Amino acid sequence: MMLRKIHGLPGLFAAIFLMTLAVTGAILSLVPAMDRAATLIPAAGEVSVAELAGRVVDHYPGAEQIVRGASGGVIVYYNRDGQPGADLVNPLTGEGMAPYEPSAFFIWIKDLHRSFLLDSPGRMLAGLMAVVMLLVCISGTLLLVRRTGGWRALLRPFTGSGSTRIHAELARFAILGLLLSALTGGYMSALRFGLLPEPPETGPTFPAEVSGGQPAPVATLAALSDIDLGELRELVFPYPDDRQDAYSLTTSEGAGFVDQATGELLKFQPRAAASVFQKWMVRLHTGEGLWWLGLVLGATALTVPALSLTGITVWWRRRRSSAQLANNVSISRADAIILVGSENNATWGFARELQSGLNKAGIQVHCSEMNALAETYPQASMLFILTSTYGDGDAPASARRFMSRLAYFRGGETLRYAVLGFGDKQFSTFCQFALEVDAALAAKGLSRIHKIELIDRCSGTQFNQWGGRISELIGRPLSLSYEPLPPATVTLELVERADYGVAVQAPTSILRFRQSRLGRSWWQAFFKASRGSLPDFEAGDLLGVMPPGGHSPRLYSLASSTSDGVIEICVRKQPDGLCSGFLHQLKRGDRIEGFIRQNPGFRPAVGSAPVILIGAGAGIGPLTGFIRKNTRRNPMFLYWGGRSPQSDFLYQPELGCYLEDHRLTGLNTAFSRSVEHAYVQDKLMEDQVAVRQMIERGAQILVCGGRGMASGVRLVLDEIVRPLRIDVETLRSRGQYLEDVY
Ligand SMILES: Cc1cc2nc3c(=O)[nH]c(=O)nc-3n(C[C@H](O)[C@H](O)[C@H](O)COP(=O)(O)O)c2cc1C
């Protein structure tokens, strides 16, 4: 939350200034490349400073100074008939190529970039913006790491859609460039305002003795002949007819003087290390002399307007979805506390209804996320905890720090609590986190207002009835009437189906859908806007389907990912199953309403460790999806159980292809109604030595299918890994064992 604030607030405030800096920076980044394109650069060692100066003087007898710009262009400053002038010259001939006139447009853009055209206060603001940019970049990177699940994951494809996705992708592309621009820009401002010590820029003092002899032609001066044009920064000519004057020379190595008669190098002072560092910081900021870096920095700067706009959209949406709770009193004044654990905000809707119900009963309420558990609630006598469960029985995002904070919590004498769990009975760990929270509060010695209750699939009816029971127990009128909005769905059209298993009383179908094109505008198709379009998904994510006449959606594991171009699920028809029955009678061209739920807790880890996939029946769906995606050919083994090879061998042809192209390393099937009468557990047991070795080497096991099969598999695996002195729970805690069970 804190990280999000650091990332969001200054980001929002500074967006306009940052956009100005970024766009002007991007325009200025073209300058080094344009200069470079307009410049003739001799090869190293081809032209010495003496040769260049001699050629220039031939064409410009009144030459006063020769400057070699960072891009390699040579400019001569001269005086002709009392009139000063500056020309860009050809270094090979010394001829003028064009008058040197810095573009008024670029000067104006540079002023806008450096100081917002406001001189000193503007420069200060620009410096401040560099610091803001640095903060936004660092906090943004940490957010991205948190979101993707680790530094290594930053290079993997992102999931999600709409503004969030565009924001994350652009940030990933631009982050290094933006960090470099912000760091170097901040450094330059700090130098300018004296916050950092300025490197000593004292050149050598004028030599005490010069020969004072007859000046020799510049082309013959020895010290200048020794220096290659590529090293030259600046050569200032002596005053005409002043024999006591000397050439003043600055090169990339340092500065000194050259006697105009003897051609001797009179005093040479190498450049200080601090000044070399400063020059490099300037080059890394402006791209001067590094035209390609300039272009890269310019391209990254161009992402800033898009990052600002998408960032503001994301921020605004988040603000709206967790809309500030009205009538939220401070902790010290609250009679009742509501703490919310939620990942996707559904539980917040229930919390708001509870808060408004309690307010109507004259009770002062403080409501916040569970992560914000205070050390104590001095005035409160009631604590309500409403929380969902995620992953595999884990805490949702807004409750992840709850258990650790609970260690410092002091409940007091009068505070009593009630936990209300939100979950889905399709998960074997139904409301697991809520149950753990309830037990942890009891273990702290707190007493309950009411025993824990568990709400299945956001049932409004169950919630409202719970409110009735709480009302009786607290002796206050509490009337809750809440019906959550169903999730936003999109229309999907069945494009293909393959049917199996009818002969063995296990009708199972592979169903492939495409998003119905009806009602989708071209820009929705292009940008995949979150409304009216499916977000990106991976095999193992979930497809929610609304059965006609049903109140709550059913979730099915996806066998495909976005890049496959279809939404594929594998569905076993359940006796009297409302949704599976509905899906099974669909014909090609029929439409359903569906939505995607991400399920990042069930997918193979990245890396080259072996993966053992275990499933039965329709559980093969997401497992096949993982194999299809295994284009890096990591060792992947599938153990799968069906009834009969003739009737329900799902995905048989596809699996054959995957074996051939090595996306699948080994396939082991077990059929319960064939002569072998085998189950998937038996096959695992047969291979126990190999399986154990793979687990020892860090193999990950993913199990998908019915609850009975999964518990059988756990028993067998416990036996297999016993010699390693571990069990399935150890593997689970290490992330080596994942389940998607229904
Ligand atoms: C990826 C995923 C994993 C889930 N895991 C569980 C689980 O392990 N146990 C459970 O009871 N519910 C689980 N659920 C269901 C959610 O807890 C339930 O939908 C809840 O109402 C979501 O509330 P929220 O939007 O406030 O987070 C899961 C849902 C999703 C999408």
The ligand as an SDF file (V2000), in Angstrom:
LIG
                    3D

 31 33  0  0  0  0  0  0  0  0999 V2000
   -7.4150  -18.2090   -8.4630 C   0  0  0  0  0  0  0  0  0  0  0  0
   -8.4530  -18.3980   -7.3980 C   0  0  0  0  0  0  0  0  0  0  0  0
   -8.1520  -19.1790   -6.3230 C   0  0  0  0  0  0  0  0  0  0  0  0
   -9.0960  -19.3840   -5.3290 C   0  0  0  0  0  0  0  0  0  0  0  0
   -8.7820  -20.2040   -4.2890 N   0  0  0  0  0  0  0  0  0  0  0  0
   -9.7300  -20.4630   -3.3710 C   0  0  0  0  0  0  0  0  0  0  0  0
   -9.4730  -21.3720   -2.3090 C   0  0  0  0  0  0  0  0  0  0  0  0
   -8.3880  -21.9350   -2.1940 O   0  0  0  0  0  0  0  0  0  0  0  0
  -10.4680  -21.6130   -1.4160 N   0  0  0  0  0  0  0  0  0  0  0  0
  -11.6870  -20.9900   -1.4950 C   0  0  0  0  0  0  0  0  0  0  0  0
  -12.5540  -21.2430   -0.6640 O   0  0  0  0  0  0  0  0  0  0  0  0
  -11.9600  -20.0970   -2.4870 N   0  0  0  0  0  0  0  0  0  0  0  0
  -11.0240  -19.8340   -3.4230 C   0  0  0  0  0  0  0  0  0  0  0  0
  -11.2930  -18.9530   -4.4320 N   0  0  0  0  0  0  0  0  0  0  0  0
  -12.5960  -18.2850   -4.4890 C   0  0  0  0  0  0  0  0  0  0  0  0
  -12.5540  -16.8780   -3.8620 C   0  0  0  0  0  0  0  0  0  0  0  0
  -12.1660  -16.9210   -2.5180 O   0  0  0  0  0  0  0  0  0  0  0  0
  -13.9640  -16.2840   -3.9300 C   0  0  0  0  0  0  0  0  0  0  0  0
  -14.2810  -16.1070   -5.2750 O   0  0  0  0  0  0  0  0  0  0  0  0
  -14.1300  -14.9700   -3.1660 C   0  0  0  0  0  0  0  0  0  0  0  0
  -15.4890  -14.6150   -3.1590 O   0  0  0  0  0  0  0  0  0  0  0  0
  -13.3400  -13.8550   -3.8110 C   0  0  0  0  0  0  0  0  0  0  0  0
  -13.4680  -12.6670   -3.0520 O   0  0  0  0  0  0  0  0  0  0  0  0
  -12.5660  -11.3540   -3.3300 P   0  0  0  0  0  0  0  0  0  0  0  0
  -12.8840  -10.9020   -4.7130 O   0  0  0  0  0  0  0  0  0  0  0  0
  -12.9540  -10.3500   -2.3040 O   0  0  0  0  0  0  0  0  0  0  0  0
  -11.1290  -11.7290   -3.1930 O   0  0  0  0  0  0  0  0  0  0  0  0
  -10.3570  -18.7440   -5.4150 C   0  0  0  0  0  0  0  0  0  0  0  0
  -10.6340  -17.9410   -6.5160 C   0  0  0  0  0  0  0  0  0  0  0  0
   -9.7120  -17.7610   -7.5010 C   0  0  0  0  0  0  0  0  0  0  0  0
  -10.0320  -16.9070   -8.6680 C   0  0  0  0  0  0  0  0  0  0  0  0
  1  2  1  0
  2  3  1  0
  2 30  2  0
  3  4  2  0
  4  5  1  0
  4 28  1  0
  5  6  2  0
  6  7  1  0
  6 13  1  0
  7  8  2  0
  7  9  1  0
  9 10  1  0
 10 11  2  0
 10 12  1  0
 12 13  2  0
 13 14  1  0
 14 15  1  0
 14 28  1  0
 15 16  1  0
 16 17  1  0
 16 18  1  0
 18 19  1  0
 18 20  1  0
 20 21  1  0
 20 22  1  0
 22 23  1  0
 23 24  1  0
 24 25  2  0
 24 26  1  0
 24 27  1  0
 28 29  2  0
 29 30  1  0
 30 31  1  0
M  END
$$$$
